[in-house]
Amino acid sequence: MRNYHVSKHSSFYAIGLSYKKADAHTRGKFSLDVPAIDEIMKNAKAQGTDGLLAISTCNRTELFGFAQHPYQLIKILCDQTQGTVEEFQEVAYIYKNHNAISHLFKVGTGLDSQILGDFEIISQIKQGFYRAKKHDMTNPFLERLCNSVIQASKRIKNETELSSGATSVAFASVRYILDNVPNISEKNILLFGTGKIGRNTCENLIKHSENSHITLINRTRQKAEAVAGKFKLTVKDYAELQPEIRKADVLVVATGAQLPTVSKALIHPKKPLLILDLSVPKNVSDDVLDLENVSLVHLDQLSQVTDETLERRKEFIPHAEEIISHVKSDFLKWLESRKFAPVINALKEKLKVMKAEEIDFHSKKLNDFDQNQAEIISDRIIQKITKQFANHLRKSESDPENSLALIQEIFQLEIDSEWVKS
């Protein structure tokens, strides 16, 4: 498979870690909030990087961008997180050029999700592109690539049943609660935080448990009230966290804090309590397990759900892969055309110079020379010549690298190699 270099100086890389090799604790060290992503964009731009996409979810943290060496991107990431380069390298993956492109397609279409067919990641890709654009860190390559991944994701949702049925981390959370807490409709449930998984869990709980004893607390009360209004929940101030936890039978933690916000000191030492920590980094301190009355379940344990719905989804993987292959093929054709364009344009300009020289020569030599007619004929010939070269370069059986080099040598063309980012 051919590699698609973006310039003679840099390549397109994907560097990151995910649930496959990195546990929640390690992923937490490398998680990025919006301010951290903004800093990454600023630092990358200052270092001369002109295209970068950052994605950070509970399951993965990844950078997609241009660099001479992947270590440049790794260092940019580690400088804005709690993890070290050594820790990153133990669990990381690095993809280059075509493989990096393929990886983003796989991630964005739910094939690489912790629960197969979970398409939450596509909104993260959209947000990541928005933040990159805000810092002038996008380019035609990244824009076209992200749009292609979004297009593939939409087609897979519409044309397959890869995401059919209620299987997600949020649904797995509710199933766990329903399976492990008897008489759930009579229990006190506390949702701490307004993270997306937490909100979805809350919505599923209301739908499946018929529970009217759900309370919501968030550091920012305004956010809590916005969520509570939709679901008709009770809202309490952050200052009331401890008494509310001590009243709860089930505690769902979904905050975006970088350090644990729930510890043993907040919990009633005798009342049975089930805690679901849906946060990355973990927001519940391990010391809660010192209490015999507490059961703690983390996101990764919930993500191991396997049921009939998930098994059925696997049947649609081949169809999804066909869609990805088709959309990716269109993207790579566009990419090749970007690669050829500078050579073809330079050839066209060279032929125009030759045309101008010949017209000037004959206009001085011939008294009845029709310059307008000569211009029309010459332009048509130039168009046909450049079209022939372009068609040759696009043929799959030709070697475009050698052909490009030969054209440049014959016509002595000077080419700007930064073809894909311009």
C-alpha positions in Angstrom: 0.0 0.0 0.0 1.4 3.3 -1.0 2.3 5.9 1.6 0.9 9.4 1.2 3.6 11.9 2.4 2.3 15.4 3.0 5.5 17.1 2.2 9.2 16.3 1.8 9.7 17.7 5.4 6.8 16.2 7.4 4.3 13.4 7.6 0.8 13.0 9.0 0.8 11.1 12.3 -1.7 9.8 14.8 -0.3 9.4 18.3 -2.4 8.3 21.3 -3.5 5.8 23.9 -6.9 4.1 24.5 -8.7 1.6 26.6 -7.1 -1.3 24.7 -3.7 -1.0 26.5 -4.1 1.9 29.0 -6.2 1.4 32.1 -8.5 4.2 33.5 -5.7 5.5 35.8 -3.2 5.9 33.0 -5.8 7.4 30.6 -6.7 9.8 33.4 -3.1 11.1 33.4 -3.3 11.9 29.7 -6.9 13.3 29.6 -7.4 16.7 28.2 -10.0 19.3 29.0 -10.8 22.3 26.8 -8.2 24.7 28.3 -5.5 22.0 27.9 -6.4 21.4 24.3 -6.3 25.2 23.7 -2.8 25.3 25.2 -1.7 22.4 23.0 -2.9 24.3 19.9 -1.0 27.4 21.0 2.2 25.5 21.7 2.0 23.5 18.5 1.4 26.6 16.4 4.4 28.4 18.1 6.6 25.4 17.2 5.6 25.7 13.5 3.0 22.9 13.3 0.2 24.1 10.9 -2.3 21.3 11.3 -3.4 19.5 14.5 -6.5 17.7 15.8 -6.8 16.8 19.5 -9.4 14.3 20.8 -9.9 13.3 24.4 -12.7 11.1 25.8 -13.1 8.7 28.7 -11.7 6.0 26.4 -8.8 7.7 24.6 -6.6 10.7 24.1 -5.2 11.2 20.6 -3.4 13.9 18.5 -3.6 13.8 14.7 -1.1 16.2 13.0 1.9 17.0 10.9 5.4 16.6 12.2 8.9 15.6 11.1 8.9 13.0 13.9 6.1 11.7 16.1 8.0 12.6 19.2 7.2 16.3 18.5 3.5 15.5 19.0 4.1 13.2 21.9 6.0 15.9 23.7 3.3 18.5 23.0 0.8 16.1 24.6 2.9 15.2 27.6 3.7 18.9 28.3 0.0 19.5 28.9 -0.9 16.4 30.9 0.1 14.6 34.1 1.8 11.7 32.3 5.4 11.4 31.3 6.8 10.5 27.9 8.0 7.1 29.3 4.5 6.3 30.6 3.0 7.3 27.3 5.3 5.1 25.3 4.5 2.0 27.4 0.8 2.0 26.2 0.9 4.3 23.1 0.3 3.7 19.4 1.7 5.7 16.6 0.4 5.6 13.0 1.8 7.4 10.0 0.3 8.8 6.8 -2.1 6.2 5.3 -2.3 4.2 8.5 -3.1 7.4 10.5 -5.9 8.2 8.1 -7.3 4.7 8.4 -7.1 4.9 12.2 -9.2 8.1 12.3 -11.8 6.5 10.1 -12.0 3.5 12.4 -12.3 5.6 15.5 -14.8 8.0 14.1 -17.2 5.3 12.9 -17.5 3.4 16.2 -15.4 0.4 15.1 -12.7 1.2 17.7 -15.1 2.2 20.5 -15.0 0.5 23.8 -18.5 -0.6 23.1 -18.9 -1.4 19.4 -21.0 1.0 17.5 -20.9 3.7 20.2 -20.8 6.9 18.0 -20.2 9.4 20.8 -16.7 9.9 19.5 -17.9 11.7 16.3 -19.1 14.7 18.3 -15.6 14.8 19.9 -14.0 14.9 16.4 -16.3 17.8 15.5 -15.4 19.7 18.7 -11.7 18.9 18.2 -11.9 20.4 14.7 -13.7 23.4 15.9 -11.0 24.1 18.5 -8.3 23.6 16.0 -10.0 26.0 13.6 -10.4 28.6 16.4 -6.6 28.6 16.8 -5.9 28.6 13.0 -4.6 25.0 13.2 -6.6 23.5 10.4 -5.9 23.1 6.7 -7.6 21.6 3.6 -6.2 18.2 4.4 -7.6 18.0 8.0 -10.9 19.6 7.0 -11.5 17.2 4.1 -10.4 14.2 6.3 -12.7 15.1 9.2 -15.6 15.7 6.8 -15.0 12.3 5.2 -15.0 10.6 8.5 -18.2 12.3 9.5 -19.7 11.3 6.2 -18.7 7.7 6.7 -20.2 7.7 10.2 -23.5 9.1 9.0 -23.7 6.4 6.2 -22.9 3.6 8.7 -25.7 4.9 11.0 -28.2 5.1 8.1 -27.2 2.0 6.1 -26.3 -0.5 8.8 -27.5 -1.5 12.2 -24.1 -1.2 13.9 -25.5 1.2 16.5 -29.0 -0.5 16.8 -30.3 -1.5 20.2 -29.6 0.1 23.6 -25.9 -0.7 24.1 -23.7 2.1 25.5 -21.7 2.8 28.6 -24.7 4.8 29.9 -27.1 1.9 29.3 -24.6 -0.6 30.8 -24.6 1.6 33.9 -28.3 1.5 34.2 -28.4 -2.3 33.6 -25.8 -2.7 36.4 -27.9 -0.7 38.8 -31.1 -2.5 37.9 -29.4 -5.9 38.3 -27.7 -5.1 41.6 -30.1 -2.8 43.5 -33.5 -4.3 44.5 -36.6 -2.1 44.6 -34.7 0.7 42.7 -37.8 2.8 42.3 -37.8 3.3 46.0 -34.1 4.1 46.4 -32.4 7.5 46.6 -30.2 8.2 43.6 -27.6 11.0 43.5 -26.0 12.1 40.3 -22.9 14.2 41.0 -21.7 16.1 37.9 -23.1 16.8 34.5 -20.8 14.9 32.2 -22.4 13.5 29.0 -22.3 9.8 30.1 -23.8 10.9 33.5 -26.6 12.7 31.8 -27.3 9.8 29.5 -27.2 7.4 32.5 -29.7 9.7 34.3 -32.0 9.7 31.3 -31.9 5.9 31.1 -32.5 5.6 34.8 -35.6 7.7 34.7 -36.9 5.7 31.7 -36.2 2.2 33.2 -36.5 2.6 36.9 -39.6 4.9 37.3 -37.7 6.5 40.1 -38.7 10.0 41.4 -35.9 10.1 44.1 -33.1 11.4 41.9 -31.0 14.4 43.0 -28.4 16.3 41.0 -25.4 18.2 42.3 -22.9 20.0 40.2 -20.2 22.5 41.1 -21.9 25.0 38.9 -25.6 25.1 40.0 -26.7 26.7 36.7 -25.5 23.6 34.8 -27.3 21.3 37.2 -30.5 23.2 36.9 -30.3 23.0 33.1 -30.1 19.2 33.2 -32.6 18.9 36.1 -35.2 21.0 34.2 -35.1 18.5 31.3 -35.6 15.5 33.6 -37.6 17.1 36.5 -34.9 16.3 39.1 -34.2 17.8 42.5 -31.1 20.1 42.5 -28.9 20.6 45.6 -26.0 23.0 46.1 -22.4 21.7 46.0 -22.1 22.5 49.7 -24.7 19.8 50.4 -22.7 17.1 48.7 -21.8 15.2 51.9 -25.3 15.0 53.5 -26.7 14.0 50.1 -24.2 11.3 49.6 -25.0 9.9 53.1 -28.7 9.8 52.2 -28.1 8.1 48.8 -28.4 4.4 48.0 -26.8 4.9 44.6 -24.2 7.5 43.7 -23.3 8.2 40.0 -20.2 10.3 39.7 -19.7 12.0 36.3 -17.6 15.1 36.9 -14.8 16.5 34.8 -12.4 17.1 37.7 -8.8 16.1 37.3 -8.5 14.9 40.9 -10.9 12.6 43.0 -13.9 14.5 44.4 -15.5 11.7 46.4 -13.5 10.1 49.3 -14.2 7.9 52.3 -14.7 10.9 54.5 -17.9 11.9 52.7 -19.6 8.5 53.0 -21.8 7.1 55.8 -19.7 4.2 57.2 -22.6 1.8 57.6 -25.4 2.6 55.1 -25.1 0.4 51.9 -24.0 2.4 48.9 -23.3 1.6 45.3 -21.0 4.0 43.5 -20.6 4.2 39.8 -17.6 6.3 38.7 -18.2 7.3 35.1 -15.3 9.8 35.1 -11.8 9.8 33.5 -9.7 10.5 35.4 -11.3 8.6 38.2 -13.2 10.9 40.5 -13.8 8.5 43.4 -10.8 7.8 45.7 -9.8 4.2 46.2 -10.0 4.7 49.9 -13.8 4.3 49.7 -13.2 0.5 49.4 -12.0 0.5 53.0 -15.7 0.7 53.9 -17.4 -2.7 53.8 -20.8 -1.1 53.0 -19.5 0.4 49.7 -19.5 -1.2 46.3 -17.5 0.7 43.6 -17.8 0.1 39.9 -15.7 2.0 37.3 -16.4 2.9 33.7 -14.0 0.2 32.4 -15.9 -2.6 34.2 -19.2 -1.4 32.8 -17.7 -1.2 29.3 -17.1 -5.0 29.3 -20.8 -5.6 28.8 -21.5 -8.3 26.2 -25.1 -9.2 25.4 -27.2 -10.2 22.4 -27.4 -6.6 21.1 -23.6 -6.3 21.0 -23.2 -9.7 19.4 -25.7 -8.7 16.7 -23.8 -5.5 16.0 -20.8 -7.6 15.0 -22.7 -8.9 12.0 -22.7 -5.4 10.5 -18.9 -4.8 10.7 -18.2 -6.0 7.1 -20.8 -3.6 5.7 -19.4 -0.8 7.8 -15.9 -1.5 6.6 -17.2 -1.4 3.0 -18.6 2.0 3.5 -15.4 3.2 5.2 -13.4 1.8 2.2 -15.6 3.6 -0.3 -15.4 7.0 1.5 -11.7 6.7 2.3 -11.0 5.8 -1.4 -12.7 9.1 -2.5 -10.6 11.0 0.1 -7.3 9.4 -1.1 -8.2 10.2 -4.7 -8.6 13.8 -3.7 -5.4 13.6 -1.8 -3.6 12.3 -4.9 -5.0 15.1 -7.0 -3.7 17.6 -4.4 -0.3 15.9 -4.9 -0.4 16.2 -8.7 -1.8 19.8 -8.8 1.4 21.7 -8.1 3.3 19.8 -10.9 0.4 20.2 -13.4 0.1 23.9 -12.5 3.8 24.4 -12.8 3.8 22.6 -16.2 0.9 24.8 -17.4 2.8 28.0 -16.4 5.9 26.7 -18.2 4.0 26.1 -21.3 2.4 29.5 -21.1 5.8 31.1 -21.0 6.8 29.1 -24.1 3.6 30.2 -25.7 4.3 33.9 -24.9 7.8 33.6 -26.3 6.6 32.0 -29.6 3.8 34.5 -30.1 6.1 37.4 -29.4 8.7 35.9 -32.0 6.1 35.3 -34.7 4.3 38.7 -34.1 7.5 40.5 -34.9 8.4 38.2 -37.9 5.0 38.0 -39.7 3.1 41.2 -40.8 -0.3 39.5 -41.0 0.1 37.5 -37.7 -3.3 37.0 -35.9 -2.2 37.1 -32.3 -5.8 36.5 -30.9 -6.2 33.4 -33.0 -2.7 32.2 -32.0 -3.6 32.7 -28.3 -6.8 30.6 -28.6 -5.1 27.7 -30.5 -2.1 27.7 -28.1 -4.3 27.7 -25.0 -6.2 24.7 -26.3 -3.0 22.8 -27.0 -1.7 23.6 -23.5 -5.0 22.4 -22.0 -4.8 19.1 -23.9 -1.2 18.5 -23.0 -1.7 19.1 -19.3 -4.9 17.0 -19.3 -2.9 14.1 -20.9 -0.3 14.4 -18.1 -2.9 14.6 -15.4 -4.7 11.5 -16.7 -1.4 9.6 -16.8 -0.6 10.5 -13.2 -4.1 9.3 -12.0 -3.8 5.9 -13.6 -3.4 3.3 -10.9 -0.9 1.3 -12.9 1.5 4.2 -13.3 4.2 5.1 -10.7 3.2 8.7 -9.8 6.4 9.4 -7.9 8.7 8.5 -10.8 6.3 10.2 -13.3 6.3 13.4 -11.2 10.0 13.4 -11.0 10.4 12.8 -14.8 8.0 15.7 -15.6 9.8 18.1 -13.3 13.2 17.0 -14.8 12.1 17.3 -18.5 10.5 20.7 -18.1 12.8 22.0 -15.3 10.0 22.8 -13.0 10.4 24.3 -9.6 7.7 22.9 -7.3 6.5 23.9 -3.8 6.4 20.5 -2.1 4.0 21.6 0.7 1.2 20.3 -1.6 -1.3 19.0 0.8 -1.5 21.8 3.3 -1.9 24.7 0.9 
